[in-house]
Amino acid sequence: MNYENILSDYSNGITTITINRLKKLNALNKDTIQELHDAFDAADTDENTKVIILTGSGEKAFVAGADISEFADFSVKEGGKLASQGQALLFDFVESLSTPVIAAVNGFALGGGLELAMACHFRVASSNAKMGLPETSLGVIPGYGGTQRLPQLVGKGRAMEMVMTAGMIDANQALNYGLVNHVVELEELLPLAEKIASKIMRNSSVAISKAIKAINANYKDGKDGYKVEIKQFGKCFGTEDFVEGTTAFLEKRKADFLGK
């Protein structure tokens, strides 16, 4: 597919999606959100794609935030619709993908940019990364899941402070908070994400997709994560990957999983 605001490249089981609005510091606008949805959907349904890596173009920004010019004059109703549609189309959509998504955070991840990174299954960051939710400085609050996912990742108190102060934290502080899993120099960021992806690809994509469902269930209101885990665990027994994985273990050989 041809995109105006993003790039999508496939190689050796990995689809790398790059937000490519360099002059706007990769800020999210309506068209970019739609293109990201389409690219994630295409990668998730591609049987050859085992892992998705999301990053931003250039060295300054992953995503510097939302494109404020698009909604500065919105009404109450329009503001609510903006958040509702955006969450469904991209942020909740990414979180629920069956294909693992790694955010490679290069530079600024602010507002909607940090919310997008948090919607990914986990995050790695470059040493120059800066993260924050500055919305309260604009008279609004995070609307793409930030008030929910940030406390889940860093704890209530730290999330309250970050949202209330509208301040930024650096990559090492994000690592200390548990917001990112690893911090490396910028030139090592994508190689690290690809290295982690290669480790993921050794395992059963079918089992990983069920693990994503079970882990996510723990953070959903009205869901009993233990029951979801039991159900997904049981479903694994009916898969070809389970037969291959257990047979390979008993035969003392490396498993050859079939794919999605």
C-alpha positions, 0 to 999 in steps of 0.5 A: 500500500502507498501511504503519505504519512508513514512507511511500512517495510517488511523484512525477515518476519518483521514489519517496521512501521515508521511515522514519517512526518519529519517536518511536524516531528511526526505529530499525529493527525487524522490521516496519520491515525487512519494510515497507521490503522491500515498498516497495522491491520495489514501487518497483523493479517500478513502470515509472514509478519511475526513481529511489528516494530513501530518508530518515528522518522529522523532522530528528534521524535518518535511522535511529538504529540497530536496535531493540535491545529486539527482540534483547537476549535472543537466543541465538547461533543466533537472532543469526545468523538475525537477521543472515542474514535481515535482510541478505537481506530488505533490505540485500543486496536494496537493493544489488542493485535495478535502480532507482538508490537514493539515501540522503538522510541527515538526522541520525543514521545509526547502526548498522543505519541507516548499514548501510542507507545504505551498501546504497543506491547512493550517499549525500547528507547534511545538515550535521547528520548523524552516522554511525557503527557503535557495535555494539562498545560493546554487545558485538556487531559490525555484522551487516547488512553494515557490516564489509564495505561500510564498508571498501569505501567508506572504506578498511580502516584508517578502517573498523577505527577506526570499528568499534573505537572505536564513535565517530561522524563528522560529515557533513564527515568523512564527505564527506572519507572518501568515505562520502557524495557531497555535504553540504548544509543540511538544508532543501536535502537532498531538493531536492539528491537530487531534482536528482541524480535528475532527472539520472539520469532523463535517461539509459537506465534499462535501461543504468543497471540493467546498470551497477549489476550490473557495478559491484556485481560488483567487490565480490562474492567469486568474481565477475570484475567485468570479465567481468560488465561485458563481458556487461552491455555486450553485452546493451545492444546488444539493447535498444531504448534502445541503438537510441534512444540511438545514433540520437539521438546521430547525429541530434543530438537528445535521446534519448527512452528508453522506461523500464525 
